[in-house]
Amino acid sequence: MAAQPTATPTAPAPAPAPRDLGPTHACVRCGAPIPLDLSMCERCNPLGLEQPATSQAHGTIALGLFIGVVVLAIVAKLAVSGVGPFTGRVTDVQPAAGGLSVTLAVQNAGSKEGTTRCRVFDPAAPGLSDRPAILYSPRIGPGETATFASLVTTLGTSARPLGVECR
């Protein structure tokens, strides 16, 4: 009787070396890296069906972004239409600790409630030497006038006539 041949274990075949794809981008469905001239990988398009061009995919994304920006601009315009214009006047200026206590009366001539930013300045010192104070009004209803006081530290401590611009 002859001895049974024993099977010697063989090492598994080495995995094929990954091929160099060159510059790649993500598959449009699964995100796998694929060459730039393809849109989908072999897993997502196993039958090799006609693929959309990468420029078509990028163009669709760019168009979506453009439409999104236009929609946001329209929504923003509708949200702020009817607010203002605002007119302001300085009703009182008093010396205070560290600056001036300035009282403003601001009117909302618009059809919606809103707030405004008022620039308080010294009209006797125009130009670069003018260091205006920026004050924000409380919410003012349509056609209403709000009066509020604020401490201004950038215009010195001596009471004098001040100007205001509200936008």
PyMOL CGO cylinders between C-alpha atoms (Angstrom):
from pymol import cmd
from pymol.cgo import CYLINDER

trace = [
    CYLINDER, 0.00, 0.00, 0.00, 1.21, 3.28, -0.95, 0.3, 1, 1, 1, 1, 1, 1,
    CYLINDER, 1.21, 3.28, -0.95, 1.08, 6.14, 1.43, 0.3, 1, 1, 1, 1, 1, 1,
    CYLINDER, 1.08, 6.14, 1.43, -1.60, 8.66, 0.87, 0.3, 1, 1, 1, 1, 1, 1,
    CYLINDER, -1.60, 8.66, 0.87, -0.17, 11.90, -0.42, 0.3, 1, 1, 1, 1, 1, 1,
    CYLINDER, -0.17, 11.90, -0.42, -0.64, 14.63, 2.09, 0.3, 1, 1, 1, 1, 1, 1,
    CYLINDER, -0.64, 14.63, 2.09, -1.85, 17.98, 0.94, 0.3, 1, 1, 1, 1, 1, 1,
    CYLINDER, -1.85, 17.98, 0.94, 0.56, 20.69, 1.64, 0.3, 1, 1, 1, 1, 1, 1,
    CYLINDER, 0.56, 20.69, 1.64, -1.04, 23.97, 2.56, 0.3, 1, 1, 1, 1, 1, 1,
    CYLINDER, -1.04, 23.97, 2.56, -0.49, 26.62, -0.04, 0.3, 1, 1, 1, 1, 1, 1,
    CYLINDER, -0.49, 26.62, -0.04, -0.34, 30.31, 0.69, 0.3, 1, 1, 1, 1, 1, 1,
    CYLINDER, -0.34, 30.31, 0.69, -3.26, 32.33, -0.64, 0.3, 1, 1, 1, 1, 1, 1,
    CYLINDER, -3.26, 32.33, -0.64, -2.58, 34.21, -3.83, 0.3, 1, 1, 1, 1, 1, 1,
    CYLINDER, -2.58, 34.21, -3.83, -1.47, 37.76, -3.12, 0.3, 1, 1, 1, 1, 1, 1,
    CYLINDER, -1.47, 37.76, -3.12, -4.09, 40.43, -3.66, 0.3, 1, 1, 1, 1, 1, 1,
    CYLINDER, -4.09, 40.43, -3.66, -3.61, 42.34, -6.88, 0.3, 1, 1, 1, 1, 1, 1,
    CYLINDER, -3.61, 42.34, -6.88, -1.80, 45.60, -6.42, 0.3, 1, 1, 1, 1, 1, 1,
    CYLINDER, -1.80, 45.60, -6.42, -4.19, 48.56, -6.47, 0.3, 1, 1, 1, 1, 1, 1,
    CYLINDER, -4.19, 48.56, -6.47, -4.02, 50.24, -9.82, 0.3, 1, 1, 1, 1, 1, 1,
    CYLINDER, -4.02, 50.24, -9.82, -3.12, 53.87, -9.94, 0.3, 1, 1, 1, 1, 1, 1,
    CYLINDER, -3.12, 53.87, -9.94, -6.27, 55.77, -10.90, 0.3, 1, 1, 1, 1, 1, 1,
    CYLINDER, -6.27, 55.77, -10.90, -4.53, 59.11, -11.24, 0.3, 1, 1, 1, 1, 1, 1,
    CYLINDER, -4.53, 59.11, -11.24, -6.57, 62.12, -10.12, 0.3, 1, 1, 1, 1, 1, 1,
    CYLINDER, -6.57, 62.12, -10.12, -9.90, 60.98, -8.68, 0.3, 1, 1, 1, 1, 1, 1,
    CYLINDER, -9.90, 60.98, -8.68, -13.17, 62.32, -7.36, 0.3, 1, 1, 1, 1, 1, 1,
    CYLINDER, -13.17, 62.32, -7.36, -16.03, 60.71, -5.45, 0.3, 1, 1, 1, 1, 1, 1,
    CYLINDER, -16.03, 60.71, -5.45, -18.69, 58.47, -7.03, 0.3, 1, 1, 1, 1, 1, 1,
    CYLINDER, -18.69, 58.47, -7.03, -21.96, 60.43, -7.19, 0.3, 1, 1, 1, 1, 1, 1,
    CYLINDER, -21.96, 60.43, -7.19, -23.83, 57.63, -5.38, 0.3, 1, 1, 1, 1, 1, 1,
    CYLINDER, -23.83, 57.63, -5.38, -21.50, 56.03, -2.84, 0.3, 1, 1, 1, 1, 1, 1,
    CYLINDER, -21.50, 56.03, -2.84, -18.47, 58.34, -2.64, 0.3, 1, 1, 1, 1, 1, 1,
    CYLINDER, -18.47, 58.34, -2.64, -15.85, 55.76, -3.68, 0.3, 1, 1, 1, 1, 1, 1,
    CYLINDER, -15.85, 55.76, -3.68, -12.81, 57.24, -5.44, 0.3, 1, 1, 1, 1, 1, 1,
    CYLINDER, -12.81, 57.24, -5.44, -13.10, 56.93, -9.23, 0.3, 1, 1, 1, 1, 1, 1,
    CYLINDER, -13.10, 56.93, -9.23, -11.29, 58.44, -12.23, 0.3, 1, 1, 1, 1, 1, 1,
    CYLINDER, -11.29, 58.44, -12.23, -12.29, 61.94, -13.27, 0.3, 1, 1, 1, 1, 1, 1,
    CYLINDER, -12.29, 61.94, -13.27, -13.89, 60.77, -16.54, 0.3, 1, 1, 1, 1, 1, 1,
    CYLINDER, -13.89, 60.77, -16.54, -16.50, 58.62, -14.73, 0.3, 1, 1, 1, 1, 1, 1,
    CYLINDER, -16.50, 58.62, -14.73, -19.47, 59.59, -12.58, 0.3, 1, 1, 1, 1, 1, 1,
    CYLINDER, -19.47, 59.59, -12.58, -20.24, 56.25, -10.89, 0.3, 1, 1, 1, 1, 1, 1,
    CYLINDER, -20.24, 56.25, -10.89, -18.10, 53.34, -9.74, 0.3, 1, 1, 1, 1, 1, 1,
    CYLINDER, -18.10, 53.34, -9.74, -18.51, 49.74, -10.97, 0.3, 1, 1, 1, 1, 1, 1,
    CYLINDER, -18.51, 49.74, -10.97, -20.51, 48.85, -7.84, 0.3, 1, 1, 1, 1, 1, 1,
    CYLINDER, -20.51, 48.85, -7.84, -23.10, 51.57, -8.51, 0.3, 1, 1, 1, 1, 1, 1,
    CYLINDER, -23.10, 51.57, -8.51, -23.21, 50.98, -12.29, 0.3, 1, 1, 1, 1, 1, 1,
    CYLINDER, -23.21, 50.98, -12.29, -22.53, 47.23, -12.73, 0.3, 1, 1, 1, 1, 1, 1,
    CYLINDER, -22.53, 47.23, -12.73, -24.03, 47.06, -16.23, 0.3, 1, 1, 1, 1, 1, 1,
    CYLINDER, -24.03, 47.06, -16.23, -21.85, 49.88, -17.52, 0.3, 1, 1, 1, 1, 1, 1,
    CYLINDER, -21.85, 49.88, -17.52, -24.86, 51.99, -18.50, 0.3, 1, 1, 1, 1, 1, 1,
    CYLINDER, -24.86, 51.99, -18.50, -24.34, 55.47, -19.92, 0.3, 1, 1, 1, 1, 1, 1,
    CYLINDER, -24.34, 55.47, -19.92, -23.26, 57.80, -17.14, 0.3, 1, 1, 1, 1, 1, 1,
    CYLINDER, -23.26, 57.80, -17.14, -23.93, 61.48, -16.76, 0.3, 1, 1, 1, 1, 1, 1,
    CYLINDER, -23.93, 61.48, -16.76, -20.91, 63.58, -17.60, 0.3, 1, 1, 1, 1, 1, 1,
    CYLINDER, -20.91, 63.58, -17.60, -19.02, 64.96, -14.60, 0.3, 1, 1, 1, 1, 1, 1,
    CYLINDER, -19.02, 64.96, -14.60, -19.55, 68.46, -15.97, 0.3, 1, 1, 1, 1, 1, 1,
    CYLINDER, -19.55, 68.46, -15.97, -23.29, 67.74, -16.00, 0.3, 1, 1, 1, 1, 1, 1,
    CYLINDER, -23.29, 67.74, -16.00, -23.18, 66.65, -12.35, 0.3, 1, 1, 1, 1, 1, 1,
    CYLINDER, -23.18, 66.65, -12.35, -21.19, 69.71, -11.35, 0.3, 1, 1, 1, 1, 1, 1,
    CYLINDER, -21.19, 69.71, -11.35, -23.42, 71.98, -13.43, 0.3, 1, 1, 1, 1, 1, 1,
    CYLINDER, -23.42, 71.98, -13.43, -26.50, 70.61, -11.67, 0.3, 1, 1, 1, 1, 1, 1,
    CYLINDER, -26.50, 70.61, -11.67, -24.94, 71.34, -8.27, 0.3, 1, 1, 1, 1, 1, 1,
    CYLINDER, -24.94, 71.34, -8.27, -23.95, 74.87, -9.35, 0.3, 1, 1, 1, 1, 1, 1,
    CYLINDER, -23.95, 74.87, -9.35, -27.48, 75.52, -10.62, 0.3, 1, 1, 1, 1, 1, 1,
    CYLINDER, -27.48, 75.52, -10.62, -28.93, 74.30, -7.30, 0.3, 1, 1, 1, 1, 1, 1,
    CYLINDER, -28.93, 74.30, -7.30, -26.64, 76.64, -5.36, 0.3, 1, 1, 1, 1, 1, 1,
    CYLINDER, -26.64, 76.64, -5.36, -27.58, 79.58, -7.59, 0.3, 1, 1, 1, 1, 1, 1,
    CYLINDER, -27.58, 79.58, -7.59, -31.30, 78.92, -7.15, 0.3, 1, 1, 1, 1, 1, 1,
    CYLINDER, -31.30, 78.92, -7.15, -30.80, 78.63, -3.37, 0.3, 1, 1, 1, 1, 1, 1,
    CYLINDER, -30.80, 78.63, -3.37, -29.05, 82.01, -3.20, 0.3, 1, 1, 1, 1, 1, 1,
    CYLINDER, -29.05, 82.01, -3.20, -31.80, 83.65, -5.26, 0.3, 1, 1, 1, 1, 1, 1,
    CYLINDER, -31.80, 83.65, -5.26, -34.52, 82.17, -3.03, 0.3, 1, 1, 1, 1, 1, 1,
    CYLINDER, -34.52, 82.17, -3.03, -32.71, 83.39, 0.12, 0.3, 1, 1, 1, 1, 1, 1,
    CYLINDER, -32.71, 83.39, 0.12, -32.35, 86.89, -1.37, 0.3, 1, 1, 1, 1, 1, 1,
    CYLINDER, -32.35, 86.89, -1.37, -36.08, 87.03, -2.12, 0.3, 1, 1, 1, 1, 1, 1,
    CYLINDER, -36.08, 87.03, -2.12, -36.97, 85.82, 1.38, 0.3, 1, 1, 1, 1, 1, 1,
    CYLINDER, -36.97, 85.82, 1.38, -34.62, 88.41, 2.93, 0.3, 1, 1, 1, 1, 1, 1,
    CYLINDER, -34.62, 88.41, 2.93, -36.13, 91.19, 0.82, 0.3, 1, 1, 1, 1, 1, 1,
    CYLINDER, -36.13, 91.19, 0.82, -39.66, 90.22, 1.87, 0.3, 1, 1, 1, 1, 1, 1,
    CYLINDER, -39.66, 90.22, 1.87, -38.60, 90.00, 5.53, 0.3, 1, 1, 1, 1, 1, 1,
    CYLINDER, -38.60, 90.00, 5.53, -37.26, 93.56, 5.70, 0.3, 1, 1, 1, 1, 1, 1,
    CYLINDER, -37.26, 93.56, 5.70, -39.56, 95.35, 3.28, 0.3, 1, 1, 1, 1, 1, 1,
    CYLINDER, -39.56, 95.35, 3.28, -41.74, 97.90, 5.02, 0.3, 1, 1, 1, 1, 1, 1,
    CYLINDER, -41.74, 97.90, 5.02, -39.30, 98.53, 7.86, 0.3, 1, 1, 1, 1, 1, 1,
    CYLINDER, -39.30, 98.53, 7.86, -38.21, 102.16, 7.98, 0.3, 1, 1, 1, 1, 1, 1,
    CYLINDER, -38.21, 102.16, 7.98, -37.13, 104.69, 6.92, 0.3, 1, 1, 1, 1, 1, 1,
    CYLINDER, -37.13, 104.69, 6.92, -36.17, 105.93, 10.35, 0.3, 1, 1, 1, 1, 1, 1,
    CYLINDER, -36.17, 105.93, 10.35, -35.61, 109.53, 11.34, 0.3, 1, 1, 1, 1, 1, 1,
    CYLINDER, -35.61, 109.53, 11.34, -33.88, 110.50, 14.53, 0.3, 1, 1, 1, 1, 1, 1,
    CYLINDER, -33.88, 110.50, 14.53, -33.17, 113.62, 16.55, 0.3, 1, 1, 1, 1, 1, 1,
    CYLINDER, -33.17, 113.62, 16.55, -31.17, 114.34, 19.67, 0.3, 1, 1, 1, 1, 1, 1,
    CYLINDER, -31.17, 114.34, 19.67, -33.54, 115.59, 22.37, 0.3, 1, 1, 1, 1, 1, 1,
    CYLINDER, -33.54, 115.59, 22.37, -31.10, 115.93, 25.29, 0.3, 1, 1, 1, 1, 1, 1,
    CYLINDER, -31.10, 115.93, 25.29, -27.36, 115.81, 26.01, 0.3, 1, 1, 1, 1, 1, 1,
    CYLINDER, -27.36, 115.81, 26.01, -26.14, 115.72, 29.62, 0.3, 1, 1, 1, 1, 1, 1,
    CYLINDER, -26.14, 115.72, 29.62, -22.66, 115.19, 31.07, 0.3, 1, 1, 1, 1, 1, 1,
    CYLINDER, -22.66, 115.19, 31.07, -22.35, 111.78, 32.73, 0.3, 1, 1, 1, 1, 1, 1,
    CYLINDER, -22.35, 111.78, 32.73, -19.61, 109.76, 34.41, 0.3, 1, 1, 1, 1, 1, 1,
    CYLINDER, -19.61, 109.76, 34.41, -17.14, 108.86, 31.63, 0.3, 1, 1, 1, 1, 1, 1,
    CYLINDER, -17.14, 108.86, 31.63, -19.03, 110.51, 28.77, 0.3, 1, 1, 1, 1, 1, 1,
    CYLINDER, -19.03, 110.51, 28.77, -22.36, 111.96, 27.74, 0.3, 1, 1, 1, 1, 1, 1,
    CYLINDER, -22.36, 111.96, 27.74, -25.90, 110.81, 28.37, 0.3, 1, 1, 1, 1, 1, 1,
    CYLINDER, -25.90, 110.81, 28.37, -27.58, 111.24, 24.97, 0.3, 1, 1, 1, 1, 1, 1,
    CYLINDER, -27.58, 111.24, 24.97, -31.36, 110.97, 24.56, 0.3, 1, 1, 1, 1, 1, 1,
    CYLINDER, -31.36, 110.97, 24.56, -32.68, 110.21, 21.07, 0.3, 1, 1, 1, 1, 1, 1,
    CYLINDER, -32.68, 110.21, 21.07, -36.20, 110.27, 19.64, 0.3, 1, 1, 1, 1, 1, 1,
    CYLINDER, -36.20, 110.27, 19.64, -36.42, 107.90, 16.64, 0.3, 1, 1, 1, 1, 1, 1,
    CYLINDER, -36.42, 107.90, 16.64, -39.48, 107.58, 14.38, 0.3, 1, 1, 1, 1, 1, 1,
    CYLINDER, -39.48, 107.58, 14.38, -40.29, 104.56, 12.18, 0.3, 1, 1, 1, 1, 1, 1,
    CYLINDER, -40.29, 104.56, 12.18, -42.05, 105.83, 9.05, 0.3, 1, 1, 1, 1, 1, 1,
    CYLINDER, -42.05, 105.83, 9.05, -42.46, 102.30, 7.66, 0.3, 1, 1, 1, 1, 1, 1,
    CYLINDER, -42.46, 102.30, 7.66, -45.32, 99.82, 7.76, 0.3, 1, 1, 1, 1, 1, 1,
    CYLINDER, -45.32, 99.82, 7.76, -43.55, 97.16, 9.90, 0.3, 1, 1, 1, 1, 1, 1,
    CYLINDER, -43.55, 97.16, 9.90, -41.97, 97.06, 13.34, 0.3, 1, 1, 1, 1, 1, 1,
    CYLINDER, -41.97, 97.06, 13.34, -38.17, 97.21, 13.39, 0.3, 1, 1, 1, 1, 1, 1,
    CYLINDER, -38.17, 97.21, 13.39, -34.97, 98.50, 14.92, 0.3, 1, 1, 1, 1, 1, 1,
    CYLINDER, -34.97, 98.50, 14.92, -32.37, 100.87, 13.54, 0.3, 1, 1, 1, 1, 1, 1,
    CYLINDER, -32.37, 100.87, 13.54, -28.75, 101.85, 13.98, 0.3, 1, 1, 1, 1, 1, 1,
    CYLINDER, -28.75, 101.85, 13.98, -28.13, 105.51, 14.75, 0.3, 1, 1, 1, 1, 1, 1,
    CYLINDER, -28.13, 105.51, 14.75, -24.83, 107.30, 14.30, 0.3, 1, 1, 1, 1, 1, 1,
    CYLINDER, -24.83, 107.30, 14.30, -24.41, 110.10, 16.86, 0.3, 1, 1, 1, 1, 1, 1,
    CYLINDER, -24.41, 110.10, 16.86, -21.69, 112.61, 15.95, 0.3, 1, 1, 1, 1, 1, 1,
    CYLINDER, -21.69, 112.61, 15.95, -20.36, 116.09, 16.67, 0.3, 1, 1, 1, 1, 1, 1,
    CYLINDER, -20.36, 116.09, 16.67, -21.29, 118.26, 13.66, 0.3, 1, 1, 1, 1, 1, 1,
    CYLINDER, -21.29, 118.26, 13.66, -18.59, 120.79, 14.65, 0.3, 1, 1, 1, 1, 1, 1,
    CYLINDER, -18.59, 120.79, 14.65, -15.84, 118.16, 14.07, 0.3, 1, 1, 1, 1, 1, 1,
    CYLINDER, -15.84, 118.16, 14.07, -16.55, 116.61, 10.64, 0.3, 1, 1, 1, 1, 1, 1,
    CYLINDER, -16.55, 116.61, 10.64, -14.18, 114.30, 8.78, 0.3, 1, 1, 1, 1, 1, 1,
    CYLINDER, -14.18, 114.30, 8.78, -11.64, 111.93, 10.22, 0.3, 1, 1, 1, 1, 1, 1,
    CYLINDER, -11.64, 111.93, 10.22, -11.55, 113.61, 13.62, 0.3, 1, 1, 1, 1, 1, 1,
    CYLINDER, -11.55, 113.61, 13.62, -15.22, 112.71, 14.04, 0.3, 1, 1, 1, 1, 1, 1,
    CYLINDER, -15.22, 112.71, 14.04, -15.45, 109.59, 16.20, 0.3, 1, 1, 1, 1, 1, 1,
    CYLINDER, -15.45, 109.59, 16.20, -19.16, 108.82, 16.07, 0.3, 1, 1, 1, 1, 1, 1,
    CYLINDER, -19.16, 108.82, 16.07, -21.04, 106.72, 18.57, 0.3, 1, 1, 1, 1, 1, 1,
    CYLINDER, -21.04, 106.72, 18.57, -23.20, 103.91, 17.21, 0.3, 1, 1, 1, 1, 1, 1,
    CYLINDER, -23.20, 103.91, 17.21, -26.46, 103.33, 19.09, 0.3, 1, 1, 1, 1, 1, 1,
    CYLINDER, -26.46, 103.33, 19.09, -29.14, 100.74, 18.41, 0.3, 1, 1, 1, 1, 1, 1,
    CYLINDER, -29.14, 100.74, 18.41, -32.77, 101.62, 19.00, 0.3, 1, 1, 1, 1, 1, 1,
    CYLINDER, -32.77, 101.62, 19.00, -35.33, 99.41, 20.71, 0.3, 1, 1, 1, 1, 1, 1,
    CYLINDER, -35.33, 99.41, 20.71, -38.06, 97.88, 18.53, 0.3, 1, 1, 1, 1, 1, 1,
    CYLINDER, -38.06, 97.88, 18.53, -40.24, 100.64, 17.12, 0.3, 1, 1, 1, 1, 1, 1,
    CYLINDER, -40.24, 100.64, 17.12, -43.73, 99.96, 15.78, 0.3, 1, 1, 1, 1, 1, 1,
    CYLINDER, -43.73, 99.96, 15.78, -44.89, 101.29, 12.41, 0.3, 1, 1, 1, 1, 1, 1,
    CYLINDER, -44.89, 101.29, 12.41, -45.55, 105.05, 12.56, 0.3, 1, 1, 1, 1, 1, 1,
    CYLINDER, -45.55, 105.05, 12.56, -44.38, 105.22, 16.19, 0.3, 1, 1, 1, 1, 1, 1,
    CYLINDER, -44.38, 105.22, 16.19, -41.61, 107.19, 17.87, 0.3, 1, 1, 1, 1, 1, 1,
    CYLINDER, -41.61, 107.19, 17.87, -39.36, 105.71, 20.56, 0.3, 1, 1, 1, 1, 1, 1,
    CYLINDER, -39.36, 105.71, 20.56, -37.31, 107.81, 22.97, 0.3, 1, 1, 1, 1, 1, 1,
    CYLINDER, -37.31, 107.81, 22.97, -34.29, 106.23, 24.64, 0.3, 1, 1, 1, 1, 1, 1,
    CYLINDER, -34.29, 106.23, 24.64, -31.11, 107.36, 26.38, 0.3, 1, 1, 1, 1, 1, 1,
    CYLINDER, -31.11, 107.36, 26.38, -27.64, 105.90, 26.16, 0.3, 1, 1, 1, 1, 1, 1,
    CYLINDER, -27.64, 105.90, 26.16, -24.18, 106.61, 27.53, 0.3, 1, 1, 1, 1, 1, 1,
    CYLINDER, -24.18, 106.61, 27.53, -21.75, 107.77, 24.82, 0.3, 1, 1, 1, 1, 1, 1,
    CYLINDER, -21.75, 107.77, 24.82, -18.06, 107.62, 25.73, 0.3, 1, 1, 1, 1, 1, 1,
    CYLINDER, -18.06, 107.62, 25.73, -16.45, 108.53, 22.37, 0.3, 1, 1, 1, 1, 1, 1,
    CYLINDER, -16.45, 108.53, 22.37, -17.59, 112.18, 22.18, 0.3, 1, 1, 1, 1, 1, 1,
    CYLINDER, -17.59, 112.18, 22.18, -16.01, 113.57, 25.34, 0.3, 1, 1, 1, 1, 1, 1,
    CYLINDER, -16.01, 113.57, 25.34, -17.70, 114.78, 28.53, 0.3, 1, 1, 1, 1, 1, 1,
    CYLINDER, -17.70, 114.78, 28.53, -18.84, 118.33, 27.73, 0.3, 1, 1, 1, 1, 1, 1,
    CYLINDER, -18.84, 118.33, 27.73, -22.48, 118.83, 26.73, 0.3, 1, 1, 1, 1, 1, 1,
    CYLINDER, -22.48, 118.83, 26.73, -22.91, 120.37, 23.26, 0.3, 1, 1, 1, 1, 1, 1,
    CYLINDER, -22.91, 120.37, 23.26, -25.25, 120.04, 20.26, 0.3, 1, 1, 1, 1, 1, 1,
    CYLINDER, -25.25, 120.04, 20.26, -24.88, 116.65, 18.56, 0.3, 1, 1, 1, 1, 1, 1,
    CYLINDER, -24.88, 116.65, 18.56, -26.17, 115.33, 15.25, 0.3, 1, 1, 1, 1, 1, 1,
    CYLINDER, -26.17, 115.33, 15.25, -27.74, 111.95, 14.50, 0.3, 1, 1, 1, 1, 1, 1,
    CYLINDER, -27.74, 111.95, 14.50, -28.32, 109.80, 11.40, 0.3, 1, 1, 1, 1, 1, 1,
    CYLINDER, -28.32, 109.80, 11.40, -30.50, 106.70, 11.63, 0.3, 1, 1, 1, 1, 1, 1,
    CYLINDER, -30.50, 106.70, 11.63, -30.68, 104.03, 8.95, 0.3, 1, 1, 1, 1, 1, 1,
]
cmd.load_cgo(trace, "trace")
